[in-house]
């Protein structure tokens, strides 16, 4: 009986909650001078600041883009040509039409005379 009382006393004197600090695994990260996402951002930022290319070269790139897809988004055209938005809009005013309504809203397509010109060029 004495052993049971002693066992009961030791069990009751133990705290109900125990800290588990020994089991926690901490990961230590080494400091990085420049993170990967910062490097990618800087690279994209430098790519965007190119000088204006020759107008004929940009027109060739635009015509090849419109050969693949009839309707193109301005953002996609900027990515393809790697030109500034203002310069690209200026060129697109001459050769293209912006769709304001319908299914192809906010996209651009070639004017009919340029589409016909491309069809004749392909058949030659």
The first five atom37 places (N, CA, C, CB, O) and aatype in JSON, in Angstrom:
{
  "aatype": [20, 20, 20, 20, 20, 20, 20, 20, 20, 20, 20, 20, 20, 20, 20, 20, 20, 20, 20, 20, 20, 20, 20, 20, 20, 20, 20, 20, 20, 20, 20, 20, 20, 20, 20, 20, 20, 20, 20, 20, 20, 20, 20, 20, 20, 20, 20, 20, 20, 20, 20, 20, 20, 20, 20, 20, 20, 20, 20, 20, 20, 20, 20, 20, 20, 20, 20, 20, 20, 20, 20, 20, 20, 20, 20, 20, 20, 20, 20, 20, 20, 20, 20, 20, 20, 20, 20, 20, 20, 20, 20, 20, 20, 20, 20, 20, 20, 20, 20, 20, 20, 20, 20, 20, 20, 20, 20, 20, 20, 20, 20, 20, 20, 20, 20, 20, 20, 20, 20, 20, 20, 20, 20, 20],
  "atom_mask": [
    [1, 1, 1, 1, 1],
    [1, 1, 1, 1, 1],
    [1, 1, 1, 1, 1],
    [1, 1, 1, 1, 1],
    [1, 1, 1, 1, 1],
    [1, 1, 1, 1, 1],
    [1, 1, 1, 1, 1],
    [1, 1, 1, 1, 1],
    [1, 1, 1, 1, 1],
    [1, 1, 1, 1, 1],
    [1, 1, 1, 1, 1],
    [1, 1, 1, 1, 1],
    [1, 1, 1, 1, 1],
    [1, 1, 1, 1, 1],
    [1, 1, 1, 1, 1],
    [1, 1, 1, 1, 1],
    [1, 1, 1, 1, 1],
    [1, 1, 1, 1, 1],
    [1, 1, 1, 1, 1],
    [1, 1, 1, 1, 1],
    [1, 1, 1, 1, 1],
    [1, 1, 1, 1, 1],
    [1, 1, 1, 1, 1],
    [1, 1, 1, 1, 1],
    [1, 1, 1, 1, 1],
    [1, 1, 1, 1, 1],
    [1, 1, 1, 1, 1],
    [1, 1, 1, 1, 1],
    [1, 1, 1, 1, 1],
    [1, 1, 1, 1, 1],
    [1, 1, 1, 1, 1],
    [1, 1, 1, 1, 1],
    [1, 1, 1, 1, 1],
    [1, 1, 1, 1, 1],
    [1, 1, 1, 1, 1],
    [1, 1, 1, 1, 1],
    [1, 1, 1, 1, 1],
    [1, 1, 1, 1, 1],
    [1, 1, 1, 1, 1],
    [1, 1, 1, 1, 1],
    [1, 1, 1, 1, 1],
    [1, 1, 1, 1, 1],
    [1, 1, 1, 1, 1],
    [1, 1, 1, 1, 1],
    [1, 1, 1, 1, 1],
    [1, 1, 1, 1, 1],
    [1, 1, 1, 1, 1],
    [1, 1, 1, 1, 1],
    [1, 1, 1, 1, 1],
    [1, 1, 1, 1, 1],
    [1, 1, 1, 1, 1],
    [1, 1, 1, 1, 1],
    [1, 1, 1, 1, 1],
    [1, 1, 1, 1, 1],
    [1, 1, 1, 1, 1],
    [1, 1, 1, 1, 1],
    [1, 1, 1, 1, 1],
    [1, 1, 1, 1, 1],
    [1, 1, 1, 1, 1],
    [1, 1, 1, 1, 1],
    [1, 1, 1, 1, 1],
    [1, 1, 1, 1, 1],
    [1, 1, 1, 1, 1],
    [1, 1, 1, 1, 1],
    [1, 1, 1, 1, 1],
    [1, 1, 1, 1, 1],
    [1, 1, 1, 1, 1],
    [1, 1, 1, 1, 1],
    [1, 1, 1, 1, 1],
    [1, 1, 1, 1, 1],
    [1, 1, 1, 1, 1],
    [1, 1, 1, 1, 1],
    [1, 1, 1, 1, 1],
    [1, 1, 1, 1, 1],
    [1, 1, 1, 1, 1],
    [1, 1, 1, 1, 1],
    [1, 1, 1, 1, 1],
    [1, 1, 1, 1, 1],
    [1, 1, 1, 1, 1],
    [1, 1, 1, 1, 1],
    [1, 1, 1, 1, 1],
    [1, 1, 1, 1, 1],
    [1, 1, 1, 1, 1],
    [1, 1, 1, 1, 1],
    [1, 1, 1, 1, 1],
    [1, 1, 1, 1, 1],
    [1, 1, 1, 1, 1],
    [1, 1, 1, 1, 1],
    [1, 1, 1, 1, 1],
    [1, 1, 1, 1, 1],
    [1, 1, 1, 1, 1],
    [1, 1, 1, 1, 1],
    [1, 1, 1, 1, 1],
    [1, 1, 1, 1, 1],
    [1, 1, 1, 1, 1],
    [1, 1, 1, 1, 1],
    [1, 1, 1, 1, 1],
    [1, 1, 1, 1, 1],
    [1, 1, 1, 1, 1],
    [1, 1, 1, 1, 1],
    [1, 1, 1, 1, 1],
    [1, 1, 1, 1, 1],
    [1, 1, 1, 1, 1],
    [1, 1, 1, 1, 1],
    [1, 1, 1, 1, 1],
    [1, 1, 1, 1, 1],
    [1, 1, 1, 1, 1],
    [1, 1, 1, 1, 1],
    [1, 1, 1, 1, 1],
    [1, 1, 1, 1, 1],
    [1, 1, 1, 1, 1],
    [1, 1, 1, 1, 1],
    [1, 1, 1, 1, 1],
    [1, 1, 1, 1, 1],
    [1, 1, 1, 1, 1],
    [1, 1, 1, 1, 1],
    [1, 1, 1, 1, 1],
    [1, 1, 1, 1, 1],
    [1, 1, 1, 1, 1],
    [1, 1, 1, 1, 1],
    [1, 1, 1, 1, 1],
    [1, 1, 1, 1, 1],
    [1, 1, 1, 1, 1],
    [1, 1, 1, 1, 1]
  ],
  "atom_positions": [
    [[0.81, -1.18, 0.0], [0.0, 0.0, 0.0], [0.87, 1.25, 0.0], [-0.93, -0.01, 1.19], [0.5, 2.27, -0.59]],
    [[1.99, 1.18, 0.66], [2.88, 2.32, 0.72], [3.4, 2.67, -0.68], [4.05, 2.05, 1.68], [3.59, 3.84, -1.01]],
    [[3.63, 1.63, -1.47], [4.12, 1.88, -2.83], [3.06, 2.56, -3.67], [4.56, 0.57, -3.48], [3.37, 3.43, -4.48]],
    [[1.81, 2.17, -3.49], [0.71, 2.79, -4.24], [0.56, 4.25, -3.87], [-0.6, 2.04, -3.99], [0.35, 5.1, -4.74]],
    [[0.66, 4.55, -2.58], [0.57, 5.94, -2.14], [1.74, 6.76, -2.67], [0.53, 6.01, -0.61], [1.56, 7.91, -3.09]],
    [[2.93, 6.17, -2.65], [4.11, 6.86, -3.15], [3.98, 7.13, -4.65], [5.39, 6.04, -2.86], [4.32, 8.21, -5.13]],
    [[3.49, 6.15, -5.4], [3.29, 6.28, -6.84], [2.23, 7.34, -7.14], [2.88, 4.94, -7.45], [2.37, 8.13, -8.07]],
    [[1.17, 7.36, -6.34], [0.1, 8.34, -6.52], [0.61, 9.75, -6.23], [-1.09, 8.01, -5.6], [0.25, 10.7, -6.92]],
    [[1.47, 9.87, -5.2], [2.05, 11.17, -4.85], [2.95, 11.69, -5.96], [2.83, 11.07, -3.55], [2.89, 12.87, -6.31]],
    [[3.78, 10.83, -6.51], [4.69, 11.27, -7.58], [3.92, 11.64, -8.85], [5.72, 10.17, -7.9], [4.28, 12.59, -9.55]],
    [[2.86, 10.9, -9.13], [2.04, 11.2, -10.32], [1.31, 12.52, -10.15], [1.03, 10.07, -10.59], [1.2, 13.3, -11.1]],
    [[0.81, 12.78, -8.96], [0.07, 14.02, -8.74], [0.98, 15.24, -8.67], [-0.76, 13.91, -7.47], [0.55, 16.35, -8.94]],
    [[2.24, 15.04, -8.3], [3.17, 16.18, -8.21], [3.73, 16.58, -9.58], [4.32, 15.84, -7.26], [4.32, 17.65, -9.7]],
    [[3.56, 15.73, -10.61], [4.04, 16.08, -11.95], [3.13, 17.15, -12.54], [4.07, 14.81, -12.87], [1.91, 17.09, -12.37]],
    [[3.69, 18.12, -13.23], [2.85, 19.16, -13.85], [1.99, 18.56, -14.97], [3.74, 20.31, -14.41], [2.37, 17.58, -15.61]],
    [[0.83, 19.18, -15.18], [-0.11, 18.67, -16.18], [0.42, 18.94, -17.59], [-1.51, 19.32, -15.99], [0.34, 18.09, -18.48]],
    [[0.97, 20.13, -17.77], [1.5, 20.51, -19.07], [3.01, 20.53, -19.04], [0.95, 21.86, -19.51], [3.62, 21.02, -18.08]],
    [[3.61, 20.01, -20.08], [5.07, 20.01, -20.18], [5.49, 20.76, -21.43], [5.63, 18.56, -20.19], [4.84, 20.68, -22.47]],
    [[6.56, 21.48, -21.31], [7.07, 22.16, -22.51], [7.82, 21.16, -23.38], [8.0, 23.36, -22.12], [8.46, 20.23, -22.88]],
    [[7.72, 21.36, -24.7], [8.33, 20.42, -25.62], [9.4, 21.12, -26.46], [7.27, 19.78, -26.52], [9.46, 20.96, -27.68]],
    [[10.22, 21.88, -25.8], [11.25, 22.63, -26.5], [12.32, 21.73, -27.09], [11.88, 23.63, -25.58], [12.95, 22.08, -28.09]],
    [[12.53, 20.61, -26.5], [13.57, 19.72, -26.99], [13.23, 19.15, -28.36], [13.8, 18.59, -26.0], [14.13, 18.85, -29.14]],
    [[11.96, 19.0, -28.65], [11.54, 18.38, -29.89], [11.46, 19.37, -31.06], [10.2, 17.73, -29.7], [11.39, 18.95, -32.22]],
    [[11.47, 20.66, -30.79], [11.33, 21.67, -31.85], [12.62, 21.75, -32.67], [10.99, 23.07, -31.24], [13.71, 21.88, -32.12]],
    [[12.46, 21.66, -33.98], [13.6, 21.74, -34.88], [13.58, 23.12, -35.52], [13.58, 20.6, -35.96], [12.6, 23.49, -36.18]],
    [[14.63, 23.86, -35.34], [14.69, 25.19, -35.94], [15.6, 25.14, -37.16], [15.19, 26.24, -34.92], [16.64, 24.5, -37.15]],
    [[15.17, 25.83, -38.2], [16.0, 25.9, -39.4], [16.63, 27.28, -39.46], [15.17, 25.62, -40.69], [15.95, 28.3, -39.35]],
    [[17.9, 27.3, -39.63], [18.62, 28.55, -39.72], [18.91, 28.84, -41.19], [19.95, 28.5, -38.9], [19.5, 28.02, -41.89]],
    [[18.48, 30.0, -41.65], [18.71, 30.4, -43.03], [19.94, 31.28, -43.09], [17.49, 31.12, -43.63], [20.13, 32.17, -42.26]],
    [[20.75, 31.03, -44.09], [21.93, 31.86, -44.27], [21.5, 33.14, -44.99], [23.04, 31.11, -45.07], [20.61, 33.09, -45.83]],
    [[22.11, 34.25, -44.68], [21.72, 35.49, -45.36], [22.13, 35.46, -46.84], [22.37, 36.71, -44.66], [23.19, 34.95, -47.21]],
    [[21.26, 36.01, -47.66], [21.5, 36.05, -49.1], [21.65, 37.51, -49.5], [20.34, 35.35, -49.9], [20.85, 38.35, -49.09]],
    [[22.65, 37.8, -50.29], [22.9, 39.18, -50.7], [21.78, 39.68, -51.62], [24.25, 39.29, -51.4], [21.3, 40.8, -51.46]],
    [[21.37, 38.85, -52.58], [20.33, 39.26, -53.5], [19.45, 38.05, -53.8], [20.93, 39.85, -54.81], [19.95, 37.03, -54.29]],
    [[18.18, 38.14, -53.51], [17.27, 37.01, -53.7], [16.98, 36.8, -55.18], [15.97, 37.23, -52.93], [17.15, 37.71, -55.99]],
    [[16.54, 35.6, -55.51], [16.31, 35.22, -56.9], [15.24, 36.09, -57.55], [15.9, 33.75, -56.98], [15.39, 36.5, -58.7]],
    [[14.17, 36.39, -56.82], [13.1, 37.19, -57.42], [13.57, 38.62, -57.68], [11.86, 37.21, -56.51], [13.07, 39.26, -58.61]],
    [[14.51, 39.14, -56.89], [15.06, 40.47, -57.16], [15.91, 40.46, -58.43], [15.9, 40.96, -55.96], [15.88, 41.41, -59.21]],
    [[16.66, 39.39, -58.63], [17.5, 39.27, -59.82], [16.62, 39.21, -61.07], [18.4, 38.01, -59.73], [16.92, 39.87, -62.07]],
    [[15.54, 38.42, -61.02], [14.63, 38.32, -62.17], [13.96, 39.66, -62.45], [13.57, 37.24, -61.92], [13.81, 40.04, -63.62]],
    [[13.56, 40.37, -61.41], [12.91, 41.67, -61.58], [13.86, 42.66, -62.25], [12.44, 42.22, -60.23], [13.45, 43.39, -63.15]],
    [[15.1, 42.7, -61.82], [16.08, 43.61, -62.41], [16.34, 43.27, -63.87], [17.4, 43.56, -61.62], [16.5, 44.16, -64.7]],
    [[16.39, 41.97, -64.19], [16.62, 41.55, -65.57], [15.46, 41.98, -66.46], [16.82, 40.02, -65.65], [15.67, 42.47, -67.57]],
    [[14.23, 41.79, -65.98], [13.06, 42.2, -66.76], [13.02, 43.72, -66.92], [11.76, 41.71, -66.09], [12.63, 44.23, -67.97]],
    [[13.44, 44.42, -65.88], [13.43, 45.87, -65.91], [14.42, 46.38, -66.96], [13.78, 46.44, -64.53], [14.13, 47.35, -67.66]],
    [[15.57, 45.74, -67.06], [16.57, 46.14, -68.05], [16.1, 45.81, -69.46], [17.9, 45.46, -67.78], [16.37, 46.57, -70.39]],
    [[15.4, 44.68, -69.63], [14.91, 44.3, -70.95], [13.91, 45.31, -71.48], [14.27, 42.91, -70.9], [13.88, 45.58, -72.68]],
    [[13.12, 45.88, -70.61], [12.09, 46.82, -71.03], [12.63, 48.15, -71.51], [11.14, 47.06, -69.92], [11.94, 48.87, -72.23]],
    [[13.84, 48.5, -71.13], [14.39, 49.81, -71.47], [15.27, 49.74, -72.72], [15.19, 50.36, -70.3], [16.4, 50.22, -72.71]],
    [[14.76, 49.15, -73.77], [15.52, 49.09, -75.0], [15.22, 50.34, -75.83], [15.19, 47.81, -75.79], [14.18, 50.97, -75.67]],
    [[16.13, 50.66, -76.71], [15.92, 51.79, -77.61], [14.89, 51.39, -78.65], [17.26, 52.22, -78.29], [14.68, 50.21, -78.9]],
    [[14.25, 52.38, -79.25], [13.25, 52.1, -80.26], [13.92, 51.47, -81.48], [12.5, 53.38, -80.66], [14.91, 51.97, -82.01]],
    [[13.35, 50.36, -81.89], [13.89, 49.68, -83.07], [13.39, 50.38, -84.32], [13.48, 48.17, -83.08], [12.5, 51.23, -84.27]],
    [[13.99, 50.02, -85.43], [13.59, 50.57, -86.71], [12.12, 50.25, -86.95], [14.47, 50.01, -87.86], [11.65, 49.15, -86.64]],
    [[11.38, 51.22, -87.51], [9.94, 51.04, -87.69], [9.63, 49.85, -88.59], [9.32, 52.31, -88.28], [8.69, 49.1, -88.32]],
    [[10.41, 49.65, -89.65], [10.16, 48.53, -90.56], [10.37, 47.19, -89.86], [11.07, 48.64, -91.78], [9.64, 46.23, -90.11]],
    [[11.37, 47.13, -88.99], [11.63, 45.9, -88.23], [10.46, 45.59, -87.3], [12.94, 46.04, -87.43], [10.05, 44.44, -87.17]],
    [[9.93, 46.63, -86.64], [8.78, 46.44, -85.74], [7.56, 46.02, -86.55], [8.49, 47.74, -84.94], [6.8, 45.16, -86.11]],
    [[7.37, 46.62, -87.72], [6.24, 46.23, -88.57], [6.34, 44.77, -88.97], [6.18, 47.12, -89.82], [5.33, 44.05, -88.98]],
    [[7.53, 44.31, -89.31], [7.71, 42.9, -89.68], [7.34, 41.98, -88.51], [9.17, 42.64, -90.11], [6.68, 40.96, -88.71]],
    [[7.76, 42.36, -87.31], [7.42, 41.55, -86.14], [5.92, 41.55, -85.89], [8.16, 42.07, -84.9], [5.35, 40.52, -85.53]],
    [[5.27, 42.71, -86.08], [3.82, 42.79, -85.87], [3.07, 41.95, -86.9], [3.36, 44.25, -85.94], [2.12, 41.24, -86.56]],
    [[3.5, 42.04, -88.17], [2.83, 41.25, -89.21], [2.98, 39.76, -88.94], [3.39, 41.61, -90.6], [2.04, 38.99, -89.15]],
    [[4.15, 39.35, -88.49], [4.33, 37.92, -88.2], [3.47, 37.49, -87.0], [5.83, 37.61, -87.92], [2.98, 36.36, -86.96]],
    [[3.29, 38.39, -86.03], [2.43, 38.08, -84.89], [0.98, 37.97, -85.33], [2.58, 39.15, -83.78], [0.25, 37.09, -84.87]],
    [[0.55, 38.85, -86.22], [-0.83, 38.81, -86.69], [-1.06, 37.66, -87.67], [-1.2, 40.12, -87.35], [-2.21, 37.26, -87.88]],
    [[-0.01, 37.11, -88.25], [-0.17, 35.92, -89.09], [-0.53, 34.71, -88.22], [1.13, 35.64, -89.9], [-1.3, 33.84, -88.64]],
    [[0.03, 34.67, -87.03], [-0.25, 33.54, -86.13], [-1.64, 33.66, -85.52], [0.8, 33.47, -85.01], [-2.38, 32.68, -85.46]],
    [[-2.01, 34.87, -85.08], [-3.31, 35.11, -84.45], [-3.92, 36.36, -85.07], [-3.18, 35.26, -82.9], [-3.24, 37.38, -85.24]],
    [[-5.2, 36.29, -85.39], [-5.86, 37.44, -86.0], [-6.03, 38.56, -84.98], [-7.23, 37.03, -86.57], [-5.87, 39.73, -85.31]],
    [[-6.35, 38.2, -83.74], [-6.55, 39.18, -82.68], [-5.42, 39.05, -81.67], [-7.94, 38.99, -81.99], [-5.13, 37.96, -81.19]],
    [[-4.79, 40.19, -81.35], [-3.69, 40.18, -80.38], [-3.92, 41.24, -79.33], [-2.33, 40.42, -81.09], [-4.42, 42.33, -79.61]],
    [[-3.55, 40.92, -78.13], [-3.62, 41.84, -77.01], [-2.4, 42.77, -77.05], [-3.68, 41.06, -75.66], [-1.33, 42.37, -77.5]],
    [[-2.57, 44.0, -76.6], [-1.45, 44.95, -76.63], [-0.29, 44.46, -75.77], [-1.91, 46.33, -76.16], [0.87, 44.62, -76.14]],
    [[-0.6, 43.86, -74.64], [0.45, 43.36, -73.75], [1.28, 42.28, -74.44], [-0.18, 42.8, -72.45], [2.5, 42.25, -74.31]],
    [[0.6, 41.4, -75.18], [1.32, 40.35, -75.91], [2.2, 40.94, -77.0], [0.33, 39.35, -76.52], [3.32, 40.48, -77.22]],
    [[1.7, 41.96, -77.68], [2.49, 42.6, -78.73], [3.72, 43.31, -78.15], [1.63, 43.6, -79.51], [4.78, 43.33, -78.77]],
    [[3.57, 43.87, -76.98], [4.72, 44.51, -76.3], [5.76, 43.45, -75.97], [4.27, 45.25, -75.01], [6.96, 43.68, -76.13]],
    [[5.31, 42.28, -75.5], [6.24, 41.19, -75.19], [6.94, 40.68, -76.44], [5.51, 40.05, -74.49], [8.13, 40.37, -76.4]],
    [[6.22, 40.58, -77.54], [6.8, 40.06, -78.78], [7.82, 41.02, -79.35], [5.7, 39.79, -79.81], [8.93, 40.62, -79.72]],
    [[7.44, 42.3, -79.43], [8.32, 43.27, -80.08], [9.37, 43.86, -79.16], [7.51, 44.38, -80.67], [10.39, 44.37, -79.61]],
    [[9.11, 43.8, -77.84], [10.01, 44.38, -76.84], [10.23, 45.89, -77.09], [11.37, 43.64, -76.85], [11.34, 46.4, -77.0]],
    [[9.11, 46.56, -77.4], [9.13, 48.0, -77.62], [8.27, 48.68, -76.57], [8.64, 48.35, -79.04], [7.46, 48.04, -75.9]],
    [[8.44, 49.98, -76.44], [7.65, 50.74, -75.49], [6.2, 50.82, -75.96], [8.23, 52.15, -75.3], [5.92, 50.79, -77.16]],
    [[5.28, 50.93, -75.0], [3.85, 50.9, -75.31], [3.46, 52.07, -76.2], [3.03, 50.91, -74.02], [2.7, 51.9, -77.16]],
    [[3.95, 53.26, -75.9], [3.6, 54.44, -76.68], [4.04, 54.33, -78.14], [4.23, 55.67, -76.07], [3.27, 54.66, -79.05]],
    [[5.25, 53.87, -78.35], [5.78, 53.7, -79.7], [4.99, 52.64, -80.46], [7.28, 53.31, -79.65], [4.72, 52.79, -81.65]],
    [[4.62, 51.57, -79.77], [3.86, 50.49, -80.39], [2.44, 50.95, -80.73], [3.81, 49.27, -79.46], [1.92, 50.6, -81.79]],
    [[1.82, 51.72, -79.86], [0.47, 52.22, -80.14], [0.49, 53.14, -81.37], [-0.09, 52.98, -78.91], [-0.43, 53.12, -82.19]],
    [[1.54, 53.93, -81.48], [1.68, 54.84, -82.62], [1.72, 54.07, -83.94], [2.94, 55.71, -82.46], [1.09, 54.47, -84.92]],
    [[2.46, 52.98, -83.96], [2.57, 52.15, -85.16], [1.25, 51.42, -85.42], [3.73, 51.14, -85.03], [0.81, 51.3, -86.56]],
    [[0.63, 50.92, -84.34], [-0.62, 50.17, -84.49], [-1.77, 51.04, -84.97], [-1.0, 49.53, -83.18], [-2.7, 50.53, -85.6]],
    [[-1.73, 52.34, -84.7], [-2.77, 53.24, -85.22], [-2.76, 53.26, -86.75], [-2.58, 54.66, -84.67], [-3.8, 53.41, -87.38]],
    [[-1.57, 53.1, -87.33], [-1.45, 53.13, -88.78], [-1.92, 51.84, -89.44], [0.0, 53.4, -89.17], [-2.55, 51.87, -90.49]],
    [[-1.61, 50.7, -88.81], [-1.87, 49.41, -89.48], [-2.98, 48.6, -88.85], [-0.62, 48.6, -89.48], [-3.41, 47.6, -89.43]],
    [[-3.47, 49.0, -87.68], [-4.42, 48.15, -86.97], [-5.63, 48.88, -86.45], [-3.74, 47.49, -85.85], [-5.71, 50.1, -86.49]],
    [[-6.57, 48.09, -85.97], [-7.82, 48.59, -85.39], [-7.97, 47.97, -84.01], [-9.05, 48.26, -86.3], [-7.7, 46.78, -83.82]],
    [[-8.4, 48.79, -83.05], [-8.65, 48.25, -81.71], [-10.12, 47.87, -81.6], [-8.25, 49.28, -80.61], [-10.99, 48.68, -81.93]],
    [[-10.39, 46.66, -81.15], [-11.75, 46.19, -80.94], [-12.23, 46.66, -79.58], [-11.85, 44.65, -81.07], [-11.58, 46.41, -78.56]],
    [[-13.38, 47.35, -79.57], [-13.89, 47.92, -78.32], [-15.01, 47.07, -77.75], [-14.38, 49.34, -78.55], [-15.2, 47.01, -76.53]],
    [[-15.78, 46.4, -78.63], [-16.93, 45.62, -78.17], [-16.8, 44.18, -78.61], [-18.24, 46.23, -78.7], [-15.95, 43.82, -79.42]],
    [[-17.67, 43.36, -78.06], [-17.8, 41.99, -78.53], [-16.89, 41.02, -77.82], [-17.53, 41.93, -79.97], [-16.37, 41.28, -76.74]],
    [[-16.71, 39.89, -78.46], [-15.92, 38.8, -77.89], [-14.45, 39.2, -77.78], [-16.06, 37.53, -78.75], [-13.79, 38.88, -76.79]],
    [[-13.95, 39.89, -78.78], [-12.52, 40.24, -78.83], [-12.28, 41.65, -78.3], [-11.98, 40.12, -80.26], [-11.55, 42.43, -78.9]],
    [[-12.91, 41.96, -77.17], [-12.77, 43.28, -76.56], [-11.33, 43.5, -76.12], [-13.74, 43.43, -75.37], [-10.68, 42.59, -75.61]],
    [[-10.83, 44.72, -76.31], [-9.48, 45.14, -75.91], [-8.4, 44.36, -76.64], [-9.3, 44.97, -74.42], [-7.3, 44.17, -76.11]],
    [[-8.68, 43.91, -77.84], [-7.65, 43.29, -78.68], [-7.5, 44.12, -79.94], [-8.0, 41.8, -79.02], [-8.32, 44.99, -80.23]],
    [[-6.46, 43.83, -80.68], [-6.2, 44.57, -81.91], [-6.11, 43.59, -83.06], [-4.91, 45.41, -81.8], [-5.71, 42.43, -82.9]],
    [[-6.48, 44.08, -84.23], [-6.35, 43.3, -85.45], [-5.92, 44.23, -86.57], [-7.69, 42.58, -85.81], [-6.02, 45.45, -86.45]],
    [[-5.44, 43.65, -87.64], [-4.97, 44.45, -88.77], [-6.15, 45.06, -89.5], [-4.15, 43.6, -89.74], [-7.26, 44.52, -89.49]],
    [[-5.9, 46.22, -90.14], [-6.92, 46.83, -90.99], [-7.13, 45.92, -92.2], [-6.5, 48.28, -91.43], [-6.23, 45.18, -92.58]],
    [[-8.32, 45.98, -92.81], [-8.62, 45.07, -93.93], [-7.63, 45.16, -95.09], [-10.0, 45.35, -94.44], [-7.32, 44.15, -95.71]],
    [[-7.15, 46.36, -95.38], [-6.21, 46.47, -96.51], [-4.89, 45.75, -96.24], [-5.92, 47.94, -96.82], [-4.26, 45.23, -97.17]],
    [[-4.46, 45.71, -94.99], [-3.23, 45.0, -94.66], [-3.45, 43.49, -94.62], [-2.67, 45.47, -93.32], [-2.54, 42.72, -94.95]],
    [[-4.64, 43.06, -94.23], [-4.93, 41.63, -94.25], [-4.94, 41.12, -95.68], [-6.28, 41.35, -93.57], [-4.41, 40.05, -95.96]],
    [[-5.54, 41.89, -96.58], [-5.58, 41.51, -97.99], [-4.16, 41.49, -98.56], [-6.48, 42.48, -98.8], [-3.82, 40.62, -99.36]],
    [[-3.35, 42.44, -98.16], [-1.97, 42.53, -98.64], [-1.19, 41.29, -98.24], [-1.27, 43.79, -98.09], [-0.38, 40.77, -99.02]],
    [[-1.42, 40.81, -97.03], [-0.71, 39.62, -96.57], [-1.16, 38.37, -97.33], [-0.91, 39.43, -95.07], [-0.34, 37.49, -97.61]],
    [[-2.45, 38.29, -97.66], [-2.94, 37.12, -98.38], [-2.31, 37.08, -99.78], [-4.49, 37.13, -98.48], [-1.91, 36.02, -100.26]],
    [[-2.24, 38.26, -100.42], [-1.61, 38.3, -101.76], [-0.14, 37.95, -101.69], [-1.78, 39.69, -102.38], [0.39, 37.28, -102.58]],
    [[0.52, 38.4, -100.62], [1.94, 38.12, -100.47], [2.18, 36.64, -100.28], [2.52, 38.9, -99.29], [3.16, 36.1, -100.79]],
    [[1.29, 35.95, -99.55], [1.46, 34.52, -99.32], [1.25, 33.72, -100.61], [0.46, 34.04, -98.23], [1.94, 32.73, -100.85]],
    [[0.3, 34.17, -101.46], [0.0, 33.42, -102.67], [1.12, 33.58, -103.71], [-1.33, 33.88, -103.25], [1.27, 32.7, -104.57]],
    [[1.89, 34.65, -103.67], [2.98, 34.85, -104.65], [4.14, 33.91, -104.43], [3.49, 36.27, -104.58], [5.12, 33.96, -105.17]]
  ]
}
